[in-house]
Amino acid sequence: MAFKCEEVEKNLTKLSFEVSAEEFDKAIDRAYYKNKNKLQVPGFRKGKAPKAVVYKMYGKTSFYDEALNDLLPGAYEAALKESGLDVVARPEFDVEDVKDGEPVVFTALVTTKPEVKLGEYKGIKVPKVDYTVSDEDVDKDIEATQQKNARLVSVDDRAVENGDIAVIDFEGFVDGVAFEGGKGEDYELEIGSNTFIPGFEEQIVGAKVDDLIDVNVTFPEEYHAEELKGKPAVFKVKVNEIKVRELPEIDDDFASEVSEFDTLEEYKADVRKQLEKAAKEKAEDEIQNAVVDKAVENAEFEVPEKMIENQIENMINDFAQRLSYQGMSLDMYLQYTGQTLDSMKEAYREQAVKQVNAGLVIDAIAAAEGVEVSDEELELNLVDMSKKYNMELDKLKELISDAELEGIKKEMVFKKTIEMLYNNAVVE
């Protein structure tokens, strides 16, 4: 494939590549066959008009966009492979003028991996970290399990109190007009959780089942919806149900229900054991993080802003996906918490910078040390994954794409390199 690389600025390259006129024509035909049953041509039933007639009536250019979208991914991957560029962020694509019977030239503005000049990374001195587990820690863990195993019981002989779960219908109005996203039915709101707009939950306290109340709040000035920023709003709220948590007694029966042990004493001993294991792992993680931080500090490199933006976007997408599992969209979350997308991005920025920096330095150390993952190590990892997902190993292998397999290997190299740094650190 013909391609051309032009450095725009440091770590920013314009990659130009082309697709032949013949391939473009085939893609146009694929777009035509995909859409022909949707096209109405006078004198013909849908899907029965000859291609030449359709092209004459609608214009061949009407299929260009779909044809270009069809060709771009494969052409880009091929050009990227031949160019040898190490791209570290999503590219910005463009296409030059498209003419019938001529090759199509695409361009991709790509961010390339910056060069890292390593400093000292072996024998790094870091302070020792140690965590002890107290009786109070054991009790708190058991109490948390007690809370998780609480039963929700409806009460109708009293008003809503802090800590209750109020099941409510609500609709919000600004200047007497209902606004988008401000309505909900049978929403379970834990009073005191601060998940709604400041001031909302406090006004539910004191309401009884079937009460209709007006909740007056003011949207924060930094609210994500421009039309609601700083605006006073009234929520019409109906209390459908009040639920309270009924906690089980912490005794032998409780221990046998929440664990494999028959007595509370045995259960407590196991909780302590698990907490001590977690404390040890936490200490090791903190030491590893300190070693990585020092290796990053000792290295010299410049991170392209696009890498940071890309990492922030990935983090927000991951968060949005976790929200979706709870039945909530990112827009709803922003609305209820009074945040904006920009403020969320800023909140993630420090963590994103740290992750990108660590990734670049660890990759450079792995390359310098020749850290690799053997076939045997990869196989063992896949076996562990199959057990985790309760799936046959062969079935798991069928489902994992080549790109995903490379991602797994890269993650293993990353962890292996950190272990190497940790084992060579001086902990004192």
N, C-alpha and C positions, 0 to 999 in steps of 0.2 A: 504494500500500500504506500502511495506517495504521501509523505507528511513533511511538515516543516516546523521547527521550533525557533521561537524568537523570544529572548529574555526581555521582559517588559521592565522589571525591576528585580531587586534581590528576592529570590524565592517565589517569583511570579513569572510564569512563562505562558506565551500564547502558542498553543499547538494548533496548526492548521492541517487538515487532512481531507481527502476527497473520496467520493464514491462515483464510480463510472456512470455514464449516461444509461448504459444498458441495465445496471442494477437499479438505478432510479426508476426507469420505465417499468421494471418488474414490480417494484414497490408500489407504483401508482396503480398497476393492474390489481395487485393484492387489495389495495384500498377500495378499488372499484368493486371487486367481487364481494368484499365484505359488506358493502353498503348498497349494492344494486337492488336488493329487495325492498329498500326503503324509498327508492326514487320513483317518482310518478312521471311518466312520459306519455303525452297524449297519443292515443291510438294503440297503446301497448298495455298489457297487464303488468303490474309491478314485478320487476325482476326479469321481464321477458324482452325488454328493448335491447337491441344490439349495442355493444360497447361503443362503437363509432357514433351512434345516434346520441347516446348518453353524453359522450364527451363533447359533441357538438352543441347539445342543449345546455348542459351545466358548465361546460368548460373543463378541460383537463386539469386546469389549475386548482379547481375545487377539491381535488384529491391530494394536492401537494403536501399540506400540513400533516395529514395522516401518514403519507408515504415517508416524509422526513422523520417523523417520530418513530416510524418502524425501523428506519435505517440507522439512526443516530447511535443507539446503544452499542450495537455490534461494531460499527465503524470506529467509534471512540475507543472501545476496548482493544481493537486490533492496532490502532495507531499508538495507543498508550504502551502496549506491549513492545512494539517495534522501537518506539522512542526511548524506552528505558527510563522514563521519568518516574520518580517516586512521589506520587501525588498524595497529599495529606489532608485535603479538604474537598468538599463538593465543588466541581467546576462550574463556570458560567459559560453556557453554550450560546453560539450565534451561528447564523448561516448566511453566506454571501448570496448575491442575486441568483435566483434559480431560473434557468432557461431550458426550454424543451430541447432535448437532443444534445445537451452538454453536461459534463460532469458537475456534481454538486460539491461545493467546498464548504466544509464546516470549520468553525473555530471553537476552541475551548480555552478559556482563561483558567489556568490551573496553578494552585499553590503547591510548591514542591518542598520536600523535607529539608529543613535547614541543617547546615553542617554543625556538628557538635565537637568542640575541642575539650576532651576530657581532662580533668584534674585528678587529684588523688581520690581513689575510690576503694582501695584495699587498705585494711588496717585502720579504718576510721574509728576514732575514739568517741564513744557515746556513753552517757550516764546509765547506770543500771536502773531498771524499773521493776518494782515488786508490788504486788497487791495481795493483801490478806483478806480472808473471809471471816466476818464476825458472826456471832449469834444473831445480831440484829439483821444482817444481810440475809441469813437463812429465813428468818421470820418474815421479812419483806417479800421474799420470793414466794413463800407459801401463801401469804396474804394476796399477792397478785394472782396466784392460781385460784384462790378462793373467789376473787372478784370475777375472773373469767367463767367460773362455774356457777355464778349467781343466776337465779331464776328471775325473769322479769314478770312482775305481778301487777295487775291493774288495780288502781285504787280510785274510789269515787266519793270518799267521805271527807276529802280535804282538798285544799288548793295546791297548786304547783309550788314546789320548794326547790331550792338550789340542789342540784345533783339528780333531780328527777329527769325522766325522759318524757317530754311532752309530745304527743302525736298531734300535729296541727295541719290545718289548711291555711294557706295565706296567699294574699295577692297585694302587690305593692303599687302605689300610685304616686306620681309626682304632678303637682298642680292639677290634681283631680283626674289625671289620665294614667291608665295602667301602662306599665312599661315592660318591654320584652325581657323574659327571663326572670320576672319577679313573682311568678306564681308557682305554687306547689300544693300537693294534696297528700294527706296522711304522712307527712314528713316527720320522722323521729328525730327530735332535737334534744340533745342532752344539755340541760340548763347548767351553765357554768363552763361549758367546753370552749366558749368564745369562737365558735365556727361561723356565726353570723355577723352581720354588721355591728360594730360597737354600739351598745345600748339596747339591742334587740332583745336578747335573752333575759335581761334583768326585768323587762316590762311584762314578761310572761309569768313571772313569779307572782303568786296571789290569785291567778285565774283558776277557775274551776271547770270541770267537764261541761261542755256545751256553751261555755261563755264565748261571747263575741266581743273582741276588744280591738282598739286601735293602738298600734305600736308606732310611735313617732321617732324617727331617726334622721340623721343627716349623713349623707354619703361623704366619705373622706375626699379631700381635695385632690388626692393622687389616685382616685378611683379610675379603673381601666376604661369604663364607658364614658366618653367625653360628655355626652348629654346628661349624665347623672352626677358629675363631679361637683361636690359641695352643695348639692341640692337637698333640701328637706323632703322627706318622703313619709307617707303614711301606709302602713301595712294593715290590711284588714285580716284579722287572725281569728280562727275558730279552734278551740281546744276540743279535740275529739276524744282523747284518752290520756290518762296520766299513768305512767309505769314507774315502779320502783324496783330496785334490785334487792332480792331476798338472798342473803348470804348463807351458805351451809356452815354448820359447826365444824371446826377444825379438830377432828378426832380420828380414831382408827377407821371408822366407816368412810370418812372423807379421804383418808390416805389410800384405802383400797379402791375407791372410785376413780381417783385421779392418777394412780400409779400402779405398778405391779406388786406393791408391798402390802402386807396385811396390817401392819401397825404404823402409827404415827412416828414412832421412834426410828423405825427402819427407813421410812419415807424422808424424814429429816436428815438422816445420815447420807442418803443418796443425793438429796438436794445440795448438801454441803460439798459432796464430792464433785457434782456437776459445776457448782459455782467456783470451786477451786481450779477445776480444769479450765473454765472460761477465764478466770483471773490470770492464769498462766499464759493462755493464748493472747489475752489482751496486752499483757506485758511484752510478750514477744512481738506482737504487731507494732506496738509503740516504739520498740527498739528498732525494728526493721524500718519503720517510717522515718525515724531519726537518722538512720544510716543513709537512706535514700535522699532525704533532705540535704544532708551534708554533701553527698556526691553531686547533687544538683548545684549546690552552692559553689562547689569547687570547679564546676564546668563553665565553659564559655560558649554562648550561643544566643541567637536572636530568634524569637518566636514570631512568625507571621500572625498578624491580627486575625486573619481568616481562620487559623487553626483554633484560636480561642472561641471565636464566634460559633464555629462548627461544633465544638465540644459543649458549649452552653446549650445550643439547639438540641443536641443529642440528649443532654441531661433533662431538659424540659419535656422532650418527647417521651422519655422513659417515665417521668413523673406523671404525665398525662395518661399513659397507658395504665399505670398503677391505679390512678383515679377511676379509670373506666371500669376496672374490676369491681369497684365499689358503687358503680352506677352513677358516677358523677363526671361531668365534662370539665375540661380545664377552664372554660368560660364561666361555668357555674362556680368553680372553686375561687376564681379571681373575684367574682361578684360577691360571694359570701364573705370573703376575707378582706375585701376592700383593696386588694393589690392590683397592680397593673402588670402587663406582660413585661414592660421595660423594667419595672422595679424587681420583678422576679429574675430577669436576666442579670441584673446588677447583683442580686443576692447570690447567684450561682457563680459569678465571675471569679472570685478568689479561688474557689474550689476547682473551677475549670482550668485556671492558670496553673495551679499546682499539679493537676493530673497530666496536663499536656507537657509541662516541664519534666515531670518524672518519666513519662513515656519516652520522650526523646533521649534522655540520658541513659535510661535502662537499655533502650534499643542500641545505643552506641556502645555501651559496655558489653552487651551480649555479642555484638559484632567483633569487638576488640578481643574478647576472650574466647570466641568461637563456640559460644553456648548453643547447643543443638538438642533436639528431642529425638531420641531413637524410636524406631518402629515399635520396639517392645514397650517403651514408656507410653507412647500414644495408644497402643492397644489396651494397656492397663487403665488408662484414663477413660477410654471408651467403655470398658467393662464397668467401671464405677458409674459412669453416666447411665448405662443401661439399667443398672440396679436402682439408681435414683429415680428413674422414670418408669421403673417396673416394665421394662421392655426387653424383648429378645435382642441380643447383640447384633445379629445379622439384620434385623428389621431397622435398628437404629442406624446402622451403616448405610442402609438403602435411603434413609430419609435425609442424611447429612450431605449437603452439596459440597463440591470441591472447595468453594469459597469459604463455607462454614468450617470445613476441616482445616483449612489454612488458618482461620481465625482461632480455632482451638489450639493448634500448634504454637501460634504466636503467643497466646495467653500462657501456655505452658513454659515457653522460653522466658517470658517475662517473670513468672514466678520463680523459675529455676535460677535466674540471674539475681533476683533479690535474695534468695536463699544463700547464694554464693557470697554476696556482699555481707549478709548477716553472719555467716560462718567465719568470715575473715575480719569482722569488726572486733575492736577492743572494747569490751563492756566493763566499765569500772565505776 
